[in-house]
Amino acid sequence: MMDPRTRRNILIVLLVALALLIAFLLWFFLKPKPKPVVITPPVVVEKPLPTASTKKPTVSEEKTKKEQAVRVESASLQSASKTFAERYGSYSTEADFANLTDVLPLMTKAYAAKTAAYVETAVSPTEYYGVTTRVITVKVDAQDDAAGTAQVTLTTQREEAKGDVQNVSVKYQDLVLSFEMESGSWKVANAVWK
């Protein structure tokens, strides 16, 4: 059995604990709830972009555009020249003039007809002959977009084999190509080895 003093102390501790529990529960359930934070997106005011008609190009912008157009046109001409020269200038008796028939689509209609007529009558030599052409430099000599004409000189390295594949000699030769604009693209109108 407990003495009355111990009982009273236990009862006081329990009452204090109960009071603290009630105070905590009241505080927990009745505390003010935080207001939700509402983030509003910033208001963006868009300025209208200037239209093409309001902005006039400066002299340097016009000059730059013209130079870019000339470079693109010149690059296309140089690329066509290189492709043509390497195919046109590479020949083998075993290929039976395939070098010429391969480049017919790169020629003007008149030059292609002339070349096709040559291929039909040409006879390959009986002894082995082969030449491989590589372009070293491409130089646009003249280009007149208004007239649709151009001239390009290509410096090439040509490896010739006569009689035997092992009997190779190397020479450097220029090829001058005349171009004409046909159906919107540059076509070879004439080719002359120098």
C-alpha positions as a LaTeX table, in Angstrom:
\begin{tabular}{lrrr}
\hline
Residue & $x$ (\AA) & $y$ (\AA) & $z$ (\AA) \\
\hline
Met1 & 0.00 & 0.00 & 0.00 \\
Met2 & 1.02 & 3.48 & $-0.72$ \\
Asp3 & 1.03 & 6.18 & 1.70 \\
Pro4 & $-1.29$ & 9.17 & 1.07 \\
Arg5 & 1.58 & 11.51 & 0.32 \\
Thr6 & 2.96 & 9.36 & $-2.52$ \\
Arg7 & $-0.54$ & 8.99 & $-3.95$ \\
Arg8 & $-1.04$ & 12.71 & $-3.91$ \\
Asn9 & 2.33 & 13.30 & $-5.70$ \\
Ile10 & 1.47 & 10.72 & $-8.39$ \\
Leu11 & $-1.98$ & 12.32 & $-8.83$ \\
Ile12 & $-0.40$ & 15.80 & $-9.23$ \\
Val13 & 2.10 & 14.50 & $-11.79$ \\
Leu14 & $-0.71$ & 12.82 & $-13.75$ \\
Leu15 & $-2.87$ & 15.99 & $-13.65$ \\
Val16 & 0.06 & 18.14 & $-14.82$ \\
Ala17 & 0.82 & 15.63 & $-17.63$ \\
Leu18 & $-2.88$ & 15.61 & $-18.62$ \\
Ala19 & $-2.95$ & 19.42 & $-18.63$ \\
Leu20 & 0.17 & 19.54 & $-20.82$ \\
Leu21 & $-1.32$ & 16.98 & $-23.18$ \\
Ile22 & $-4.56$ & 18.98 & $-23.50$ \\
Ala23 & $-2.58$ & 22.20 & $-24.05$ \\
Phe24 & $-0.48$ & 20.56 & $-26.75$ \\
Leu25 & $-3.54$ & 19.15 & $-28.54$ \\
Leu26 & $-5.31$ & 22.51 & $-28.41$ \\
Trp27 & $-2.25$ & 24.27 & $-29.76$ \\
Phe28 & $-1.75$ & 21.67 & $-32.51$ \\
Phe29 & $-5.36$ & 21.76 & $-33.78$ \\
Leu30 & $-6.07$ & 25.44 & $-33.24$ \\
Lys31 & $-2.82$ & 26.96 & $-34.39$ \\
Pro32 & $-3.21$ & 29.35 & $-37.36$ \\
Lys33 & $-2.59$ & 27.63 & $-40.66$ \\
Pro34 & $-0.01$ & 29.30 & $-42.88$ \\
Lys35 & $-1.43$ & 30.95 & $-45.92$ \\
Pro36 & $-0.45$ & 29.15 & $-49.11$ \\
Val37 & 2.19 & 31.00 & $-51.06$ \\
Val38 & 0.85 & 31.90 & $-54.44$ \\
Ile39 & 3.53 & 32.58 & $-56.98$ \\
Thr40 & 2.26 & 34.68 & $-59.79$ \\
Pro41 & 4.23 & 34.59 & $-63.00$ \\
Pro42 & 5.77 & 37.87 & $-64.02$ \\
Val43 & 3.91 & 39.80 & $-66.62$ \\
Val44 & 5.88 & 39.78 & $-69.86$ \\
Val45 & 5.25 & 42.60 & $-72.23$ \\
Glu46 & 6.30 & 41.62 & $-75.72$ \\
Lys47 & 7.55 & 44.28 & $-78.01$ \\
Pro48 & 6.60 & 43.81 & $-81.62$ \\
Leu49 & 9.50 & 42.75 & $-83.83$ \\
Pro50 & 10.39 & 45.12 & $-86.60$ \\
Thr51 & 9.02 & 43.96 & $-89.90$ \\
Ala52 & 11.23 & 43.43 & $-92.90$ \\
Ser53 & 9.65 & 46.35 & $-94.67$ \\
Thr54 & 10.51 & 48.81 & $-91.89$ \\
Lys55 & 14.20 & 47.90 & $-91.71$ \\
Lys56 & 16.30 & 48.73 & $-94.72$ \\
Pro57 & 19.56 & 46.81 & $-95.13$ \\
Thr58 & 22.69 & 48.82 & $-94.79$ \\
Val59 & 25.22 & 49.08 & $-97.58$ \\
Ser60 & 27.55 & 46.63 & $-95.83$ \\
Glu61 & 24.71 & 44.08 & $-95.37$ \\
Glu62 & 23.86 & 44.28 & $-99.06$ \\
Lys63 & 27.52 & 43.93 & $-100.00$ \\
Thr64 & 27.90 & 40.93 & $-97.66$ \\
Lys65 & 24.83 & 39.22 & $-99.15$ \\
Lys66 & 26.14 & 39.75 & $-102.68$ \\
Glu67 & 29.58 & 38.38 & $-101.73$ \\
Gln68 & 27.98 & 35.33 & $-100.10$ \\
Ala69 & 25.88 & 34.68 & $-103.21$ \\
Val70 & 28.99 & 34.96 & $-105.41$ \\
Arg71 & 30.93 & 32.60 & $-103.09$ \\
Val72 & 28.12 & 30.04 & $-103.11$ \\
Glu73 & 27.85 & 30.22 & $-106.89$ \\
Ser74 & 31.64 & 30.01 & $-107.25$ \\
Ala75 & 31.79 & 27.04 & $-104.85$ \\
Ser76 & 29.16 & 25.23 & $-106.89$ \\
Leu77 & 31.14 & 25.94 & $-110.05$ \\
Gln78 & 34.39 & 24.74 & $-108.46$ \\
Ser79 & 32.75 & 21.57 & $-107.15$ \\
Ala80 & 31.25 & 20.77 & $-110.56$ \\
Ser81 & 34.65 & 21.44 & $-112.18$ \\
Lys82 & 36.52 & 19.10 & $-109.86$ \\
Thr83 & 33.99 & 16.28 & $-110.25$ \\
Phe84 & 34.01 & 16.63 & $-114.03$ \\
Ala85 & 37.81 & 16.84 & $-114.38$ \\
Glu86 & 38.60 & 13.78 & $-112.25$ \\
Arg87 & 36.06 & 11.60 & $-114.08$ \\
Tyr88 & 36.71 & 13.01 & $-117.55$ \\
Gly89 & 40.49 & 12.76 & $-117.21$ \\
Ser90 & 40.61 & 9.20 & $-115.84$ \\
Tyr91 & 40.61 & 6.52 & $-118.53$ \\
Ser92 & 41.36 & 2.85 & $-118.95$ \\
Thr93 & 41.27 & 0.65 & $-122.05$ \\
Glu94 & 39.40 & $-1.89$ & $-119.92$ \\
Ala95 & 36.59 & 0.61 & $-119.16$ \\
Asp96 & 35.78 & 1.35 & $-122.82$ \\
Phe97 & 35.28 & 5.14 & $-122.57$ \\
Ala98 & 33.20 & 4.95 & $-119.34$ \\
Asn99 & 34.96 & 8.13 & $-118.24$ \\
Leu100 & 33.17 & 10.04 & $-121.00$ \\
Thr101 & 29.76 & 8.42 & $-120.63$ \\
Asp102 & 29.87 & 9.06 & $-116.86$ \\
Val103 & 30.18 & 12.83 & $-117.38$ \\
Leu104 & 27.51 & 13.23 & $-120.08$ \\
Pro105 & 24.96 & 14.48 & $-117.48$ \\
Leu106 & 27.46 & 17.21 & $-116.46$ \\
Met107 & 27.70 & 18.54 & $-120.03$ \\
Thr108 & 25.49 & 20.88 & $-122.00$ \\
Lys109 & 23.15 & 19.12 & $-124.40$ \\
Ala110 & 25.26 & 20.12 & $-127.42$ \\
Tyr111 & 28.58 & 19.03 & $-125.88$ \\
Ala112 & 27.03 & 15.80 & $-124.57$ \\
Ala113 & 25.73 & 14.97 & $-128.07$ \\
Lys114 & 29.18 & 15.65 & $-129.58$ \\
Thr115 & 30.87 & 13.49 & $-126.91$ \\
Ala116 & 28.34 & 10.65 & $-127.31$ \\
Ala117 & 28.95 & 10.66 & $-131.07$ \\
Tyr118 & 32.72 & 10.41 & $-130.45$ \\
Val119 & 32.26 & 7.47 & $-128.01$ \\
Glu120 & 30.20 & 5.56 & $-130.60$ \\
Thr121 & 32.93 & 5.76 & $-133.23$ \\
Ala122 & 36.05 & 5.62 & $-131.01$ \\
Val123 & 38.14 & 2.47 & $-130.81$ \\
Ser124 & 40.16 & 1.56 & $-127.69$ \\
Pro125 & 43.87 & 0.82 & $-128.22$ \\
Thr126 & 44.85 & $-2.85$ & $-128.15$ \\
Glu127 & 47.75 & $-2.22$ & $-125.78$ \\
Tyr128 & 46.84 & $-1.42$ & $-122.15$ \\
Tyr129 & 46.58 & 2.28 & $-121.38$ \\
Gly130 & 45.24 & 3.87 & $-118.21$ \\
Val131 & 45.34 & 7.31 & $-116.66$ \\
Thr132 & 44.14 & 8.51 & $-113.27$ \\
Thr133 & 43.53 & 12.25 & $-112.86$ \\
Arg134 & 43.50 & 14.12 & $-109.56$ \\
Val135 & 42.70 & 17.81 & $-109.26$ \\
Ile136 & 45.30 & 19.89 & $-107.43$ \\
Thr137 & 43.90 & 23.41 & $-107.83$ \\
Val138 & 40.74 & 24.98 & $-109.18$ \\
Lys139 & 40.74 & 28.59 & $-110.42$ \\
Val140 & 37.64 & 30.38 & $-111.67$ \\
Asp141 & 39.05 & 32.53 & $-114.49$ \\
Ala142 & 35.81 & 34.24 & $-115.47$ \\
Gln143 & 32.21 & 34.09 & $-114.36$ \\
Asp144 & 29.36 & 36.09 & $-115.85$ \\
Asp145 & 26.11 & 35.17 & $-114.14$ \\
Ala146 & 24.09 & 37.52 & $-116.34$ \\
Ala147 & 25.35 & 35.85 & $-119.52$ \\
Gly148 & 25.38 & 32.42 & $-117.89$ \\
Thr149 & 28.99 & 31.64 & $-118.82$ \\
Ala150 & 32.14 & 30.81 & $-116.90$ \\
Gln151 & 35.66 & 29.52 & $-117.46$ \\
Val152 & 37.62 & 27.44 & $-114.98$ \\
Thr153 & 41.24 & 26.26 & $-115.13$ \\
Leu154 & 42.16 & 23.15 & $-113.16$ \\
Thr155 & 45.70 & 22.01 & $-112.48$ \\
Thr156 & 45.78 & 18.23 & $-112.40$ \\
Gln157 & 48.19 & 15.43 & $-111.60$ \\
Arg158 & 47.87 & 12.56 & $-114.07$ \\
Glu159 & 49.35 & 9.09 & $-113.51$ \\
Glu160 & 49.67 & 7.28 & $-116.85$ \\
Ala161 & 50.28 & 3.58 & $-117.29$ \\
Lys162 & 51.26 & 2.35 & $-120.76$ \\
Gly163 & 51.54 & $-1.30$ & $-121.75$ \\
Asp164 & 51.48 & $-2.48$ & $-118.13$ \\
Val165 & 49.78 & $-1.33$ & $-114.94$ \\
Gln166 & 53.20 & $-1.13$ & $-113.26$ \\
Asn167 & 54.71 & 1.15 & $-115.92$ \\
Val168 & 53.51 & 4.45 & $-114.42$ \\
Ser169 & 54.61 & 8.00 & $-115.19$ \\
Val170 & 53.33 & 11.19 & $-113.56$ \\
Lys171 & 52.71 & 14.47 & $-115.31$ \\
Tyr172 & 50.97 & 17.72 & $-114.47$ \\
Gln173 & 48.49 & 19.13 & $-116.93$ \\
Asp174 & 45.94 & 21.95 & $-116.98$ \\
Leu175 & 42.36 & 21.42 & $-118.06$ \\
Val176 & 40.35 & 24.45 & $-119.15$ \\
Leu177 & 36.59 & 24.06 & $-118.82$ \\
Ser178 & 34.03 & 26.39 & $-120.38$ \\
Phe179 & 30.69 & 26.41 & $-118.60$ \\
Glu180 & 27.21 & 27.51 & $-119.58$ \\
Met181 & 24.17 & 27.86 & $-117.36$ \\
Glu182 & 21.62 & 25.30 & $-118.52$ \\
Ser183 & 18.36 & 24.44 & $-116.72$ \\
Gly184 & 19.49 & 26.38 & $-113.65$ \\
Ser185 & 22.85 & 24.66 & $-113.17$ \\
Trp186 & 26.37 & 24.98 & $-114.54$ \\
Lys187 & 27.12 & 22.53 & $-117.34$ \\
Val188 & 30.43 & 21.96 & $-119.18$ \\
Ala189 & 30.25 & 23.34 & $-122.72$ \\
Asn190 & 33.86 & 22.51 & $-123.68$ \\
Ala191 & 36.98 & 20.89 & $-122.19$ \\
Val192 & 40.53 & 21.45 & $-123.46$ \\
Trp193 & 43.74 & 19.91 & $-122.11$ \\
Lys194 & 46.69 & 22.36 & $-122.15$ \\
\hline
\end{tabular}
